[in-house]
Structures are given as structure tokens and as C-alpha cells.
Amino acid sequence: MWIGWLELDILLGDVHSLKTKRSIVRPLVADLRRTFTVSAAETGSLDLHRRAGIGVSVVAADSQHVIDVLDKVEDFVARRPEIDLLSAGRGLFASHDE
């Protein structure tokens, strides 16, 4: 079993309240879950208006499938016009790794 994760740091556009931030981040997280069948959540910069951290994880039998899904998720987020992807960190582990 292979486990992969992606940590995205994003900058939101013209956002001046947490309510507006949520109106952008929540649909993005829902789109990631629905489109790629991954686990996703807002994980960082919770109190900042224009920044957000999003964590994504995927589990599969094949490491290449995990890598492909994470690549597609990163590209999907980077192409969103309302946000700027500042950085993306990732990890890939086998279930037998210690």
C-alpha cells in the first residue's frame, strides 16, 4: 500500500474577510475530493484572510498512481484563476516503511 500527501500553500486574491476566504476554500476542497477521490482539508493559515494551507492525501496499491493523482491535484489548484499556488510539498510512503 502506498500513501501520498500534498501540502499546498495558497494566496487568495482580493479577500478581506474570513467569510470570503471560506467561500473560496470550501468549494476548492470539495472539488478536490469529488474530482480526484482524495482526502482534502484546510490545514493551515486558518486565521489569515489571504492565505490558506490545504492538505491532500491519497492511498493506492501502486506508487505511480499516487504520484499521478498528486500531480493532477497540484496542476488543478495551480490553474485556478482566483488563487496563486505559492508552494507545494509532498511525500510518498509505503506501508512497510518505518
VEXLUMLO-47118 format. One record per residue (C-alpha): x, y, z. Coordinates in steps of 0.02 Angstrom, whole numbers, plus 50000, padded with zeros to 5 digits. Layout:
<atom><xx>X</xx><yy>Y</yy><zz>Z</zz></atom>
...
***
This chain:
<atom><xx>50000</xx><yy>50000</yy><zz>50000</zz></atom>
<atom><xx>50064</xx><yy>50174</yy><zz>49954</zz></atom>
<atom><xx>50017</xx><yy>50334</yy><zz>50045</zz></atom>
<atom><xx>50047</xx><yy>50504</yy><zz>49968</zz></atom>
<atom><xx>50016</xx><yy>50678</yy><zz>50033</zz></atom>
<atom><xx>50022</xx><yy>50852</yy><zz>49963</zz></atom>
<atom><xx>50032</xx><yy>51013</yy><zz>50065</zz></atom>
<atom><xx>49980</xx><yy>51167</yy><zz>49967</zz></atom>
<atom><xx>50013</xx><yy>51347</yy><zz>50021</zz></atom>
<atom><xx>49899</xx><yy>51464</yy><zz>49925</zz></atom>
<atom><xx>49874</xx><yy>51651</yy><zz>49914</zz></atom>
<atom><xx>49697</xx><yy>51710</yy><zz>49884</zz></atom>
<atom><xx>49653</xx><yy>51860</yy><zz>49777</zz></atom>
<atom><xx>49554</xx><yy>52011</yy><zz>49838</zz></atom>
<atom><xx>49496</xx><yy>51937</yy><zz>50004</zz></atom>
<atom><xx>49464</xx><yy>52046</yy><zz>50156</zz></atom>
<atom><xx>49369</xx><yy>51932</yy><zz>50274</zz></atom>
<atom><xx>49371</xx><yy>51754</yy><zz>50336</zz></atom>
<atom><xx>49195</xx><yy>51733</yy><zz>50268</zz></atom>
<atom><xx>49253</xx><yy>51774</yy><zz>50092</zz></atom>
<atom><xx>49404</xx><yy>51660</yy><zz>50115</zz></atom>
<atom><xx>49289</xx><yy>51516</yy><zz>50165</zz></atom>
<atom><xx>49182</xx><yy>51547</yy><zz>50011</zz></atom>
<atom><xx>49336</xx><yy>51510</yy><zz>49904</zz></atom>
<atom><xx>49424</xx><yy>51374</yy><zz>50005</zz></atom>
<atom><xx>49274</xx><yy>51263</yy><zz>50047</zz></atom>
<atom><xx>49219</xx><yy>51241</yy><zz>49865</zz></atom>
<atom><xx>49400</xx><yy>51208</yy><zz>49815</zz></atom>
<atom><xx>49419</xx><yy>51071</yy><zz>49946</zz></atom>
<atom><xx>49251</xx><yy>50996</yy><zz>49893</zz></atom>
<atom><xx>49306</xx><yy>50999</yy><zz>49709</zz></atom>
<atom><xx>49468</xx><yy>50909</yy><zz>49753</zz></atom>
<atom><xx>49375</xx><yy>50774</yy><zz>49850</zz></atom>
<atom><xx>49246</xx><yy>50748</yy><zz>49714</zz></atom>
<atom><xx>49359</xx><yy>50761</yy><zz>49561</zz></atom>
<atom><xx>49506</xx><yy>50657</yy><zz>49621</zz></atom>
<atom><xx>49431</xx><yy>50546</yy><zz>49758</zz></atom>
<atom><xx>49558</xx><yy>50606</yy><zz>49886</zz></atom>
<atom><xx>49551</xx><yy>50662</yy><zz>50066</zz></atom>
<atom><xx>49570</xx><yy>50851</yy><zz>50075</zz></atom>
<atom><xx>49554</xx><yy>50984</yy><zz>50208</zz></atom>
<atom><xx>49604</xx><yy>51161</yy><zz>50250</zz></atom>
<atom><xx>49753</xx><yy>51133</yy><zz>50364</zz></atom>
<atom><xx>49849</xx><yy>51296</yy><zz>50383</zz></atom>
<atom><xx>49839</xx><yy>51485</yy><zz>50396</zz></atom>
<atom><xx>49665</xx><yy>51469</yy><zz>50469</zz></atom>
<atom><xx>49660</xx><yy>51645</yy><zz>50541</zz></atom>
<atom><xx>49735</xx><yy>51736</yy><zz>50392</zz></atom>
<atom><xx>49620</xx><yy>51814</yy><zz>50261</zz></atom>
<atom><xx>49726</xx><yy>51794</yy><zz>50105</zz></atom>
<atom><xx>49824</xx><yy>51634</yy><zz>50142</zz></atom>
<atom><xx>49768</xx><yy>51454</yy><zz>50156</zz></atom>
<atom><xx>49851</xx><yy>51288</yy><zz>50180</zz></atom>
<atom><xx>49767</xx><yy>51137</yy><zz>50103</zz></atom>
<atom><xx>49817</xx><yy>50957</yy><zz>50139</zz></atom>
<atom><xx>49777</xx><yy>50816</yy><zz>50018</zz></atom>
<atom><xx>49809</xx><yy>50630</yy><zz>50039</zz></atom>
<atom><xx>49783</xx><yy>50476</yy><zz>49932</zz></atom>
<atom><xx>49807</xx><yy>50290</yy><zz>49960</zz></atom>
<atom><xx>49831</xx><yy>50163</yy><zz>49820</zz></atom>
<atom><xx>49910</xx><yy>49995</yy><zz>49783</zz></atom>
<atom><xx>50028</xx><yy>50071</yy><zz>49653</zz></atom>
<atom><xx>50153</xx><yy>50210</yy><zz>49690</zz></atom>
<atom><xx>50139</xx><yy>50279</yy><zz>49513</zz></atom>
<atom><xx>49952</xx><yy>50301</yy><zz>49533</zz></atom>
<atom><xx>49981</xx><yy>50402</yy><zz>49693</zz></atom>
<atom><xx>50109</xx><yy>50512</yy><zz>49604</zz></atom>
<atom><xx>49993</xx><yy>50538</yy><zz>49455</zz></atom>
<atom><xx>49847</xx><yy>50589</yy><zz>49566</zz></atom>
<atom><xx>49954</xx><yy>50711</yy><zz>49667</zz></atom>
<atom><xx>50023</xx><yy>50787</yy><zz>49506</zz></atom>
<atom><xx>49846</xx><yy>50813</yy><zz>49440</zz></atom>
<atom><xx>49787</xx><yy>50890</yy><zz>49604</zz></atom>
<atom><xx>49934</xx><yy>51011</yy><zz>49606</zz></atom>
<atom><xx>49901</xx><yy>51061</yy><zz>49425</zz></atom>
<atom><xx>49715</xx><yy>51081</yy><zz>49459</zz></atom>
<atom><xx>49748</xx><yy>51201</yy><zz>49603</zz></atom>
<atom><xx>49884</xx><yy>51296</yy><zz>49509</zz></atom>
<atom><xx>49764</xx><yy>51329</yy><zz>49364</zz></atom>
<atom><xx>49629</xx><yy>51408</yy><zz>49473</zz></atom>
<atom><xx>49617</xx><yy>51593</yy><zz>49424</zz></atom>
<atom><xx>49560</xx><yy>51653</yy><zz>49596</zz></atom>
<atom><xx>49715</xx><yy>51590</yy><zz>49687</zz></atom>
<atom><xx>49905</xx><yy>51585</yy><zz>49672</zz></atom>
<atom><xx>49994</xx><yy>51425</yy><zz>49721</zz></atom>
<atom><xx>50144</xx><yy>51482</yy><zz>49822</zz></atom>
<atom><xx>50218</xx><yy>51312</yy><zz>49863</zz></atom>
<atom><xx>50180</xx><yy>51127</yy><zz>49861</zz></atom>
<atom><xx>50265</xx><yy>50998</yy><zz>49971</zz></atom>
<atom><xx>50236</xx><yy>50813</yy><zz>49952</zz></atom>
<atom><xx>50279</xx><yy>50645</yy><zz>50024</zz></atom>
<atom><xx>50262</xx><yy>50465</yy><zz>49970</zz></atom>
<atom><xx>50274</xx><yy>50316</yy><zz>50087</zz></atom>
<atom><xx>50249</xx><yy>50129</yy><zz>50075</zz></atom>
<atom><xx>50152</xx><yy>50046</yy><zz>50215</zz></atom>
<atom><xx>50305</xx><yy>49942</yy><zz>50259</zz></atom>
<atom><xx>50417</xx><yy>50099</yy><zz>50279</zz></atom>
<atom><xx>50467</xx><yy>50141</yy><zz>50456</zz></atom>
***
